[in-house]
Amino acid sequence: MWPRRKGAAPQRDTTSPRNTTSPGSTTPPRSTAPLRDGAEPPDRPRGGLLAFAGRAGIGKTSLLAEVRRRAEAMGCTVLSARGGDQEQRVAFHVARQLLQPQLAGVPEAELRTSLGSWYAIVGPALGLCATTEGSPPDQQGLRDGLDWVLTHLAVRRAPMVLVLDDAHWADPESLQWLAAFAPRAEQLPLLLVVAYRPDELPDHAEAFRGLPGRAGGRPLDLEPLSADAVARLVRESLGTRADDAFCRECWAVTAGNPFETVELTAKVRDRGLTPTEPGAHLLRDLAAAVKGSGLVARLERLGTSTVRFAWACALLGTEISPTLATAVAGLGSEEAADAADALRDARILTGAGTGEGPLEFVHPLIATAVYRAIPGSFRVALHGQAAWCVIDAGLGPSAAARHLMETHPDGDTWVVQQLRAAARETLRAGAPDAARRHLARALREPPPLAERAAVLYELGCASLLTEPATTVNHLRAALEEPIDDPGLRHNIVYRLSQVLAHSDRLGEASDTLAREIKVTGDVRVRLRMQSEQFMWDAFRADEPESPARSRRLARLADRLTGRDLTERYVIGLRAWDATLRGEPAHIAVHHAERALAGGFGWAEADRGFEVPVLVALTFMYADRPGRTEELFAAGIADFERQGWHGAHLSFGYTLLAYVRFRRGRLAEAEDFVRAGLRLAERVGPGTPAHWYAVGILVEVLLARGRLTEATQLAEDHAFEEPFPAAVVFPDSQTVHGELLLARGLAKDAAAELAAAGRRLNPRGMRNPAWCPWQLHLARAESHDAPERAVATAADAVRRARLYGAPSAVGQALRAAADVSSGLARVNLLEEAVDHLERSPAAYELACALVALGAELRRGSRPGEAAEHLYRGLDAAVQCGADGLAEAARDELQAAGLRPRRLHSAETDTLTARECAVAELAVRGLTTAAIAEQLHTEETTVVRLLSAVYRKVGTERTGLGAALGTARRESPGA
């Protein structure tokens, strides 16, 4: 609890909170109602934000002390913290003050159980456990973890009040977290109370100014005390004998500042001054001694030892260990104890004596004045001394780093070592900006020449997520330094290629690896670099020699056995390359299974997640999306365990949405891709994650029949040229062409889609299952060049047949039917339905059924039309394709038929008949043989198997493995 002397007496309500609705009011605002005596209106929110703003000394801390007192009196759990002038750059300083006391006393085993997977993510940031090896959580993942911890505490220990004083001095990591969390307080039994100086609020805390709170959406501004309020304070301290003239002079010399008023009355009392008009002329001199140079002069009169002890305390910040202050000041224990007593008597410090508990300054104004009074050169020396003392006390490099940051560069190897160690700790804890500052300071020390490349490498790694362009500069500079350790050089090259690729500079990433491959003697290292180069080239939209690269990759992968991670990555890239080129699907699946045989996670240290994702998607395009979903579930779990909740998790959710889209589960796909888009927007616009999310959402909305919404989405997110240099899927240019076609802009769509073909064809990317640009181009060309449209569609069908996945063939046949006419159109649609019934592509099957039914109706074959239209309508409704369902209803009405009512939606559970036909199919029986054994018609078997493929997520060749997985996951298994 802070001493009342820091501000006005709280029980008098002498500070005057005001907002736009009640300027100058001396009554506590409605927003403080939760902590007032008496009943609260039943409709009040459960929690909220209450912010107080005002200049130094205006009474914010006294007001917050009263909030704490009332909260504790009412049985609330109180979490409190205070920003510190000296701790502004100490990562998670405020978060630790708030949460560590609630968790630190819990046994480790119980804490691990309570926090679950969040333990390894938030533990290092909160000082609950040591940092561990491996990749650190990203900043969004860490904030999500802190959100979970605070929410968990608020619910379990409700009601809760969280008090943050001097928020303008809070560290950026804590403040950004709290600013993002604050709006959630309304839904929790949590009152968040914040006080700050508005003129000192840093840029990273601007969010606090506009946070909606219970004070009407704006902070409550605290005004200076009125003359009457100052008079009440003076008479409360000095007695009723204080006359009006004396009180008015007190108000005049303090300008109504509560802190200065309380300190002034204390000095009057200490001096024995009579509080009447004859002594009022002495007040101005007394007031000058309260702060600034007057305070410094008063401190110097206390003696050299006391001054040194005060300086040491000012260096150490808000929570001052007397033992540590004694060591920093270079005093003996008795001498330090006397100094602490003198400073308490002078109302400069408060708290227990040496060794008996922490000390603190009576007011931050005093701490600031004392710190600034330290001579510059001596202040630097004291910070150096403090760093040594902190290390000797076992507080670790992170605690010492803030002092080392204030010292002058001197080529000290010990300083470089401590700063590098601090950077490793803070980076692993999830504070890359703090790590970057430590390493930048280490670089200025400077480090020994032999260590300079390592420091630059570490600096580049710390800047990777926040400043990729700066990272490139640091890593390139590191490569120019003399490097004795080959492993370090290789790591620099790997990281440099990664950051270049993630900055959409794929050509430079590939060239960087190519140069290093030529000079690398280690065979295994060269293979690792080749695998990285193959990967980035696979994503390049401007790769000059793509077919040649594919041939080299095929020759290399076919020789490898998959004995280590690098070999499995190469084999995985071979599987993906086969998919892009449209080689037979079984070849791509074969290599994908080879890559998975030895296993690889999605969050491997020093590896990207790109290859595991590509291997998983290989199964999807080959009509085994169930297998893809298994791999994605495991990969997303890896991301979440690692605390990667930014771009990685966005990719996971977005591409999982794409899998659901291709299975025809459009509502689920929309939910997943919107979650991925929200995460991508937190990462930033224009990133690959953002392009993926917007492109997939456009496709989903078009499939659901919501053209206007898809168009608006594209406009809102500038989904148009220039498209990214990296290859994304679905291909952004193709999706844009599809959108133009859906809007009726056939010529524009044809130009866009033809450009996509000119970009992809030379690279050998000819699989219409991966990029159906030809299918949409044929439809666009049919308006003005029908013959060319038929030829385009026929080429797409040929490519699809070469790849062989039933969904790819069926989709291409339906496109060919769209640009054909007469009997050829019917035949193509019937063949499309036949192929799609053998795939898990429910939406494509629904489209083909409705198109076939409509064509048969127009051909005066109403009986056959009805059967296909009813099936198509059922499938469209189950997929969530509202536009297609409406088209099917219109066709049924045009045929004089009535759309039947749907009684239930399809589930993933196989019926008894579906299980029976699936088991027989796995045993290799033909549909005719299955029909004979089950005494049913062959068309019934076809439809039962089609339902099995959709539910299990595979085509026929993968059915055995998929059914085995389904059995293992079944509750009754």
DRENVEX-70179 format. One record per residue (C-alpha): x, y, z. Coordinates in steps of 0.05 Angstrom, whole numbers, padded with zeros to 5 digits, always signed. Each point is the difference from the previous one (the first is absolute). Example, Ala and Ser with C-alpha at 12.3 -4.5 7.8 and 13.67 -1.06 7.14 Angstrom:
BEGIN
+00246-00090+00156
+00027+00069-00013
END
This chain:
BEGIN
+00000+00000+00000
+00029+00068-00019
+00005+00053+00054
-00056+00050+00000
+00051+00056-00002
+00010-00012-00075
-00066+00034-00016
-00061+00032+00029
-00037-00034+00057
-00044-00050-00036
-00058-00001+00049
-00012+00074-00013
-00009-00010-00075
+00043+00061-00010
+00023-00020-00069
-00052+00016-00051
-00009-00052-00054
-00036+00028-00060
-00021-00022-00068
-00040+00031-00055
-00065-00011+00037
+00017+00029+00068
+00056+00051-00003
+00027+00022+00066
-00043-00047+00041
+00025-00018+00070
-00045-00061+00004
+00031-00068-00017
-00021-00018-00071
-00048-00057-00014
+00059-00041-00025
+00026-00007+00071
-00067-00027+00022
+00024-00072+00007
+00045+00021+00058
-00050+00047+00035
-00041-00021+00059
-00072-00018-00015
-00036-00041-00052
+00019+00003-00073
-00053+00004-00054
-00017-00070-00024
+00014+00017-00073
+00073+00020+00009
+00053-00037-00041
+00038-00054+00037
+00066+00035-00011
+00032+00056-00039
+00056+00050-00007
+00010+00062+00042
+00056+00047-00021
+00025+00062+00037
+00044+00051-00035
+00037+00059+00031
+00067+00033+00008
+00051-00020+00053
-00021+00009+00071
-00074+00011-00016
-00022-00058+00045
-00006-00059-00046
+00038-00047+00046
-00042+00020+00061
-00062-00013-00040
+00025-00069-00021
+00020-00014+00072
-00071+00014+00020
-00025-00047-00055
+00045-00054+00028
-00023+00013+00071
-00074-00004-00018
+00011-00061-00044
+00035-00038+00055
-00052+00021+00051
-00054-00029-00046
+00037-00066-00006
+00025+00011-00071
+00064-00031-00025
+00047+00058-00016
+00056-00003-00051
+00043+00062+00000
+00061+00026-00037
+00036+00064-00013
+00041+00023-00059
+00069+00026+00016
+00043+00053-00033
+00060-00045+00004
-00036-00064-00022
-00035+00025-00062
+00042-00045-00045
-00001-00062+00045
-00044-00048-00038
-00062-00024+00038
+00018+00039+00063
-00072+00020+00011
-00029-00067-00020
+00045-00033+00051
-00022+00047+00055
-00072-00016-00016
+00001-00075-00009
+00062-00027+00033
-00025+00009+00072
-00062-00040-00017
+00040-00058-00029
+00069+00000+00031
-00019-00036+00064
-00033-00058-00036
+00041-00065-00004
+00029-00011-00069
-00038-00065-00013
-00065+00033+00019
+00017+00061-00042
+00016-00042-00061
-00067-00036+00008
-00038+00066+00009
+00032+00035-00059
+00005-00061-00045
+00031+00016-00067
+00005+00074+00018
+00053-00015+00053
+00058-00002-00049
-00027+00060-00037
-00014+00050+00056
+00045-00029+00053
+00065+00033-00024
-00035+00067-00011
-00028+00000+00071
+00063-00025+00032
-00033-00066+00021
+00051-00044-00034
+00066+00005-00036
+00001+00010-00074
+00009-00064-00040
+00031-00018-00066
-00040+00003-00063
-00038+00052-00038
-00033+00055+00041
-00075+00014-00002
-00021+00056-00047
-00026+00063+00032
-00072-00015-00016
+00006-00069+00030
+00030+00028+00063
-00055+00052+00007
-00052-00055-00010
+00034-00039+00056
+00000+00060+00047
-00073+00012-00018
-00015-00072+00020
+00037+00006+00066
-00035+00066+00020
-00068-00026-00022
+00011-00064+00039
+00019+00039+00062
-00058+00049-00008
-00051-00056-00004
+00029-00043+00056
+00013+00058+00048
-00058+00045-00017
-00014+00056+00011
+00067+00028-00020
+00028+00070-00005
+00063+00013-00041
+00035+00065+00016
+00056+00029-00043
+00032+00065+00023
+00048+00042-00041
-00020-00037-00064
+00040+00051-00041
+00063-00034+00028
-00023-00071-00012
+00042-00043-00046
-00026-00006-00072
-00011-00075+00003
-00045+00004+00061
-00036+00063-00022
-00016-00026-00069
-00028-00064+00030
-00044+00037+00050
-00025+00049-00052
-00022-00059-00044
-00030-00036+00060
-00037+00059+00030
-00064-00005-00043
-00009-00071+00024
-00007+00023+00072
-00073+00017-00014
-00015-00075-00006
+00038-00019+00063
-00008+00013+00075
+00060+00047-00007
+00007+00074+00010
+00063+00027-00034
+00022+00066+00030
+00057+00039-00033
+00033+00067+00015
+00050+00037-00043
+00028+00067-00019
-00030+00016-00068
+00057+00045-00022
+00050-00056+00013
-00039-00058-00031
+00047-00033-00050
-00018-00018-00071
-00008-00074+00016
-00053+00018+00052
-00044+00043-00045
-00053-00054+00001
-00017+00019+00072
-00025+00068-00022
-00056-00028-00042
-00020-00062+00039
-00075-00003+00015
-00010-00002+00074
-00053+00011+00052
+00018+00073+00004
-00037+00015-00064
+00055-00019-00048
+00053+00050+00024
+00049+00002+00058
-00020+00040+00061
+00043+00063+00003
+00022+00019+00070
+00000+00075+00011
+00041+00039+00051
-00032+00010+00068
-00044+00059+00011
+00018+00053+00053
-00053-00029+00047
+00029-00071-00009
+00070+00025+00016
-00027+00035+00061
-00031-00064+00025
+00065-00037-00010
+00040+00053+00036
-00048+00002+00060
-00002-00076+00003
+00076-00001+00006
+00013+00064+00041
-00064+00009+00038
-00056+00050-00003
+00045+00057+00020
+00024+00005-00073
-00033+00065-00023
-00030+00015-00068
+00059+00043-00024
+00050-00056+00016
-00043-00051-00035
-00008+00044-00061
+00076+00009-00004
+00009-00076+00005
-00047-00007-00060
+00036+00054-00039
+00071-00027+00009
-00020-00072-00015
-00049+00016-00057
-00047-00050+00031
+00048-00059-00009
-00019-00051+00053
+00069-00030+00009
+00033+00068+00009
-00056+00022+00047
+00009-00060+00046
+00076+00007-00001
-00005+00074+00014
-00044-00010+00061
+00048-00053+00026
+00057+00050-00005
-00040+00054+00035
-00013-00049+00056
+00073-00022+00004
+00023+00073+00003
-00050+00017+00054
-00026+00057-00043
-00065+00032+00024
-00051-00009-00056
-00024+00072-00001
+00006+00058-00046
+00065+00029+00030
+00037-00065-00018
-00031-00008-00069
+00058+00035-00034
+00046-00058+00018
-00042-00051-00038
+00031+00014-00068
+00070-00018+00024
-00026-00062+00034
-00038-00021-00062
+00064+00006-00042
+00033-00052+00044
-00054-00052-00016
+00025-00015-00071
+00054+00014-00051
+00062+00037+00022
-00029+00013+00068
-00009-00074+00013
+00071-00014-00024
+00028+00054+00046
-00038-00030+00058
+00027-00069-00017
+00072+00025-00003
-00006+00027+00070
-00011-00071+00026
+00072-00020-00013
+00042-00036-00052
-00018-00071+00020
-00074+00016+00000
+00005+00033-00068
+00036-00062-00029
-00053-00046+00030
-00055+00043-00030
+00035-00001-00068
+00005-00076+00003
-00074-00005+00017
-00018+00046-00058
+00040-00045-00047
-00035-00063+00023
-00070+00024-00015
-00067-00015+00034
+00013-00062+00041
+00066+00014+00036
+00037-00055+00037
+00037+00034+00059
+00055-00052-00005
+00010+00013-00074
-00003+00076+00009
+00053-00007+00054
+00046-00038-00048
-00011+00049-00057
+00014+00060+00046
+00063-00033+00026
-00020+00009+00073
+00004-00043+00061
-00064-00029+00028
-00003+00047+00061
+00016+00060-00042
-00054-00019-00050
-00051-00011+00056
+00014+00070+00027
-00007+00029-00071
-00067-00036-00009
-00025+00028+00066
+00021+00070-00019
-00035-00005-00067
-00064-00025+00033
+00002+00057+00050
+00009+00049-00058
-00062-00031-00034
+00042-00021-00060
-00005-00076+00010
-00051-00043+00034
+00001-00074+00019
+00038-00046+00047
+00072+00008+00021
+00061-00035-00030
-00012-00075-00009
-00071+00004+00026
-00039+00011-00065
-00002+00043-00063
+00007+00075-00001
-00035+00048-00046
-00001+00074-00013
-00057+00040+00030
-00018+00026-00069
+00026-00012-00071
+00014+00074-00005
+00051-00008+00055
+00032-00062-00032
+00006+00037-00066
+00031+00061+00032
+00051-00042+00038
+00019-00040-00062
+00009+00062-00042
+00043+00032+00054
+00052-00055-00006
+00060+00029-00039
+00003-00030-00069
+00066-00036+00004
-00014-00025+00070
-00069-00025-00023
+00032-00042-00054
+00049-00029+00050
-00056-00015+00049
-00038-00037-00055
+00062-00042-00013
+00006-00014+00074
-00073-00018+00004
+00008-00050-00057
+00056-00036+00037
-00040+00000+00064
-00062-00027-00034
+00040-00058-00030
+00034-00014+00067
-00068-00002+00033
-00021-00054-00048
-00054+00041-00035
+00025-00019-00069
+00022+00036-00063
-00070+00026-00017
-00002+00040+00065
+00071+00026-00012
-00013+00018-00072
-00040+00063+00014
+00060+00028+00038
+00050-00021-00053
-00042+00037-00051
+00016+00065+00036
+00076-00011+00000
+00049+00027-00051
+00030-00049-00051
+00069-00021+00022
+00017-00065-00036
-00017-00041+00062
-00009-00073-00018
-00038-00013+00065
-00052+00053-00019
-00009-00033-00069
-00009-00068+00033
-00053+00026+00048
-00038+00037-00053
+00000-00060-00046
-00024-00044+00057
-00055+00051+00017
-00021+00002-00073
-00007-00076-00002
-00043+00001+00062
-00045+00056-00023
-00007-00028-00071
-00019-00068+00027
-00049+00034+00047
-00034+00033-00060
+00029+00070+00001
+00040+00007-00065
+00001+00076+00003
+00035-00002+00067
+00049-00053-00026
+00015+00043-00060
+00017+00060+00045
+00047-00042+00042
+00036-00027-00061
+00005+00067-00034
+00034+00026+00063
+00046-00060+00001
+00020+00015-00071
+00020+00071+00020
+00043-00025+00058
+00030-00028-00048
+00007-00076+00005
+00066-00034-00017
+00010-00008-00075
-00009-00075+00005
-00069+00009+00032
-00026+00056-00044
-00032-00046-00051
-00036-00038+00055
-00027+00064+00031
-00025+00024-00068
-00033-00068-00012
-00035+00003+00067
-00021+00072-00014
-00029-00022-00066
-00039-00056+00033
-00028+00048+00051
-00024+00047-00054
-00028-00054-00045
-00074+00008+00015
-00002+00075+00012
+00051+00029-00049
+00015-00048-00057
+00037+00052-00042
+00046+00015+00059
+00010-00075+00011
+00025-00007-00072
+00051+00056+00012
+00025-00032+00064
+00007-00069-00030
+00035+00024-00062
+00047+00040+00044
+00013-00063+00040
+00020-00038-00063
+00052+00053-00014
+00034-00011+00067
+00054-00052+00011
-00035-00063+00024
+00039-00058+00029
-00059-00044+00016
-00030-00031-00063
-00065-00016+00037
-00010+00073+00015
+00010+00019-00073
-00050-00052-00022
-00052+00023+00050
+00009+00072-00025
-00012-00023-00071
-00062-00040+00019
-00030+00058+00039
+00017+00051-00054
-00034-00042-00053
-00061-00008+00045
-00009+00074+00013
+00011+00017-00073
-00053-00050-00021
-00049+00023+00053
+00011+00071-00025
-00023-00021-00070
+00071+00001-00026
+00003-00073-00021
+00050+00011-00056
+00051+00029+00049
-00013-00056+00049
+00015-00052-00053
+00062+00037-00025
+00026+00005+00072
-00004-00075+00008
+00029-00013-00070
+00063+00040+00016
+00011-00036+00065
-00013-00069-00031
+00059+00011-00047
+00050+00011+00058
-00028-00049+00050
+00042-00062+00009
-00044-00039+00048
-00046-00046-00039
-00056+00000+00051
+00001+00076+00007
-00001+00006-00076
-00061-00045-00002
-00035+00042+00052
+00014+00063-00040
-00024-00034-00064
-00065-00019+00035
-00010+00072+00022
+00015+00025-00070
-00049-00050-00031
-00053+00024+00049
+00007+00074-00015
+00003-00013-00075
-00064-00039+00006
-00034+00063+00025
+00031+00047-00052
-00048+00027-00051
+00059+00024-00043
+00045-00060+00003
+00038-00002-00067
+00016-00075-00004
-00057-00035+00035
-00002-00064-00043
+00075-00009+00009
-00006+00009+00074
-00056-00052+00002
+00044-00050-00036
+00058+00012+00048
-00047-00007+00059
-00029-00065-00026
+00069-00031-00012
+00023+00020+00070
-00063-00021+00037
-00002-00068-00034
+00070-00016+00027
-00016+00020+00072
-00027-00048+00053
-00028+00050+00050
+00051-00016+00054
-00001+00070+00030
-00042+00063+00000
+00036+00032-00058
-00011-00060-00045
-00073-00004+00019
-00007+00074-00017
+00029-00013-00069
-00047-00058-00011
-00059+00042+00025
+00018+00054-00051
+00002-00054-00054
-00072-00019+00019
-00022+00072-00006
+00036+00011-00065
-00035-00061-00029
-00066+00031+00022
+00014+00066-00033
+00023-00032-00065
-00060-00045-00002
+00037-00067+00001
-00046-00058+00017
-00029+00010+00069
+00024-00068+00026
+00072+00022-00013
-00009+00063+00041
-00034-00039+00056
+00056-00052-00001
+00053+00053+00012
-00042+00035+00053
-00005-00066+00039
+00075-00009-00007
+00011+00070+00029
-00045-00015+00059
+00030-00068+00015
+00053+00028+00046
-00045+00055+00026
+00011+00075+00004
-00036+00052+00042
-00025+00067-00022
+00039+00038+00053
+00069-00029-00009
+00056+00044+00027
+00033+00041-00055
-00046-00029-00053
-00059+00030-00036
-00068-00030+00001
-00008+00005-00076
+00020-00071-00019
-00045-00035+00051
-00058+00043-00026
+00015-00017-00072
+00003-00074+00015
-00067+00004+00035
-00031+00037-00058
+00026-00052-00048
-00050-00048+00029
-00056+00050-00007
+00010+00011-00074
+00005-00075-00009
-00070-00007+00030
+00021-00021+00070
-00020+00062+00040
-00014-00042+00061
+00075-00016+00004
+00015+00074-00010
-00045+00019+00058
+00036-00050+00045
+00066+00032-00016
-00027+00070+00008
-00030-00017+00068
+00069-00024+00023
+00035+00060-00031
-00047+00052+00031
+00009-00035+00067
+00076+00008-00010
-00010+00075-00014
-00043+00010+00062
+00047-00039+00045
+00057+00044-00024
-00041+00064+00011
-00002+00019-00074
-00066+00036-00006
+00018+00049-00055
+00016-00016-00073
+00011-00075+00014
-00068-00010+00031
-00032+00043-00052
+00029-00044-00055
-00024-00062+00038
-00072+00023+00007
-00002+00030-00070
+00025-00061-00036
-00043-00046+00043
-00058+00043-00025
+00023-00014-00071
-00002-00075+00015
-00071+00006+00026
-00018+00041-00062
+00025-00054-00047
-00039-00052+00040
-00062+00042-00009
-00009+00021+00073
-00009+00072-00017
-00028+00026+00066
+00058-00031+00039
+00049+00026-00052
-00027+00071+00009
+00007-00004+00076
+00072-00024-00005
+00022+00050-00053
-00031+00058+00038
+00039-00021+00061
+00063-00004-00043
-00015+00069-00030
-00007+00031+00069
+00068-00028+00019
+00030+00023-00066
-00026+00070+00011
+00035+00001+00067
+00065-00020-00036
-00010+00055-00051
-00029+00013-00069
+00038-00021-00063
+00032-00060+00033
-00005-00069-00032
-00047-00022+00056
-00046+00058-00019
-00001-00019-00074
-00016-00072+00016
-00057+00018+00047
-00033+00050-00047
+00006-00045-00061
-00030-00060+00035
-00056+00041+00031
-00018+00028-00069
-00005-00070-00028
-00043-00024+00059
-00048+00059-00007
-00007-00011-00075
-00016-00074+00013
-00052+00020+00051
-00032+00047-00051
+00018+00066+00035
+00030+00038-00058
-00012+00070+00029
+00035-00018+00064
+00059-00031-00037
+00006+00062-00044
+00000+00046+00061
+00051-00043+00035
+00047+00005-00060
-00008+00075-00002
+00011+00008+00075
+00064-00039-00002
+00028+00025-00066
-00003-00070-00029
+00025+00019-00069
+00064+00013-00038
+00057+00002+00017
-00005-00072+00025
+00055-00028+00045
+00064-00025-00031
-00006-00064+00041
-00045-00056-00025
-00060-00006+00046
-00058-00048-00002
-00052+00010-00023
+00037+00042-00052
-00020+00072+00014
-00003+00022-00073
-00044-00060-00017
-00048+00014+00057
-00004+00073-00022
-00017-00024-00071
-00054-00046+00029
-00030+00059+00037
+00000+00043-00062
-00035-00056-00038
-00052-00008+00055
-00014+00075-00006
-00014-00008-00074
+00065+00034-00023
+00019-00055-00048
+00051+00038-00041
+00037+00025+00061
-00003-00069+00030
+00028-00032-00064
+00058+00049+00000
+00016-00013+00073
-00005-00076-00007
+00041-00002-00064
+00054+00040+00036
+00000-00052+00056
+00010-00054-00052
+00058+00036-00032
+00032+00005+00068
-00011-00072+00022
+00006-00041-00065
+00074+00014-00012
+00014-00022+00071
-00032-00067-00013
-00057+00014+00049
-00054-00035-00040
-00042-00036+00050
-00072+00026-00003
-00013-00031+00069
+00050+00050+00029
-00017+00061-00043
-00063-00004-00043
+00016+00062-00041
-00016-00037-00065
-00069-00020+00025
-00020+00071+00015
+00034+00026-00063
-00041-00048-00043
-00064+00028+00030
+00024+00071-00010
+00019-00013-00073
-00066-00033-00016
-00034+00068-00006
+00042+00025-00058
+00042-00059-00024
-00040-00065+00011
+00047-00043-00041
+00061+00023+00038
-00038-00013+00065
-00014-00072-00020
+00074-00010-00017
+00022+00031+00066
-00048-00045+00039
+00022-00062-00038
+00073+00014+00018
-00020+00008+00073
-00036-00067-00003
+00061-00033-00030
+00044+00028+00056
-00050-00022+00052
-00002-00071-00027
+00076-00003+00002
-00002+00020+00073
-00056-00050+00012
-00033+00026+00063
-00076-00012-00009
-00018+00069+00025
+00048+00034-00049
-00027-00040-00058
-00072+00012+00020
+00011+00075+00010
+00034+00006-00068
-00055-00039-00035
-00053+00046+00030
+00038+00060-00027
+00003-00033-00068
-00075-00012+00003
-00012+00073+00017
+00031+00021-00067
-00031-00057-00040
-00071-00010-00024
-00051-00054-00018
+00014-00073+00013
+00075+00013+00012
-00019+00044+00058
-00043-00055+00031
+00053-00053-00010
+00054+00043+00031
-00043+00015+00061
-00018-00073+00009
+00073-00019-00002
+00016+00057+00048
-00052-00026+00050
+00029-00070-00007
+00070+00025+00018
-00023+00046+00055
-00040-00055+00033
+00067-00035+00009
+00030+00060+00035
-00010+00036+00067
-00016+00066-00037
-00072+00010+00023
-00009+00070-00027
+00026-00017-00069
-00046-00060-00001
-00059+00044+00019
+00018+00049-00056
+00004-00057-00052
-00065-00031+00023
-00038+00065-00005
+00031+00016-00068
-00017-00069-00026
-00071+00004+00027
-00011+00068-00032
+00027-00025-00067
-00044-00062+00002
-00061+00043+00017
+00014+00044-00060
+00008-00064-00042
-00070-00023+00019
+00023-00056+00045
-00037+00021+00064
+00004-00066+00037
+00076-00005-00004
+00005+00075+00013
-00040-00004+00064
+00045-00054+00029
+00064+00041-00011
-00032+00065+00022
-00025-00029+00065
+00068-00030+00014
+00034+00065-00019
-00047+00040+00045
+00013-00045+00059
+00075+00003-00011
+00000+00076-00009
-00038+00011+00065
+00046-00046+00038
+00060+00037-00029
-00027+00068+00019
-00001+00022-00074
-00062+00044+00006
+00005+00028-00070
+00005-00069-00031
-00058-00025+00042
-00043+00057-00024
+00018-00016-00072
-00020-00072+00011
-00067+00021+00029
-00012+00045-00060
+00015-00058-00047
-00048-00046+00037
-00055+00051-00002
+00013+00011-00075
-00009-00075-00008
-00066+00003+00037
+00029-00036+00061
-00002+00020+00072
+00065+00004+00040
-00007-00050+00057
+00014+00019+00072
+00067-00021+00027
-00006-00039+00064
+00072-00003+00023
+00070+00022-00019
+00055-00049-00018
+00048-00019+00055
+00069-00032-00001
-00026-00064+00032
-00005-00058-00049
-00066-00038-00001
-00002-00075+00004
-00010-00007-00075
+00057+00049-00015
+00046-00039+00046
-00018-00064-00036
+00014+00026-00070
+00064+00034+00025
+00027-00065+00029
-00014-00037-00064
+00032+00055-00042
+00063-00004+00043
+00003-00074-00014
+00004+00017-00074
-00070-00018-00024
-00028+00038-00059
-00065+00039+00007
-00036-00054-00039
+00026-00054+00047
-00018+00040+00061
-00070+00010-00027
-00007-00074-00012
+00025-00019+00069
-00046+00050+00035
-00059-00016-00046
-00009+00072-00022
+00006+00042-00062
+00068+00023-00025
-00023+00073-00001
-00016-00006+00074
+00070-00026+00014
+00030+00059-00039
-00039+00050+00041
+00016-00035+00066
+00074+00001-00017
-00005+00072-00021
-00027+00017+00069
+00057-00040+00031
+00052+00039-00040
-00030+00067+00021
-00005-00019+00074
+00067-00033+00007
+00036+00049-00045
+00034-00044-00051
-00007-00034-00068
+00000-00075-00009
+00075-00015+00003
+00006+00034+00068
-00063-00030+00029
+00034-00056+00039
+00047+00047+00038
-00056+00051+00011
-00047-00052+00029
+00055-00023+00047
+00008+00071+00026
-00075+00008+00007
-00004-00064+00041
+00056+00023+00046
-00034+00067+00012
-00070-00030+00010
-00024+00006+00072
-00019-00074-00001
+00067-00024-00027
END
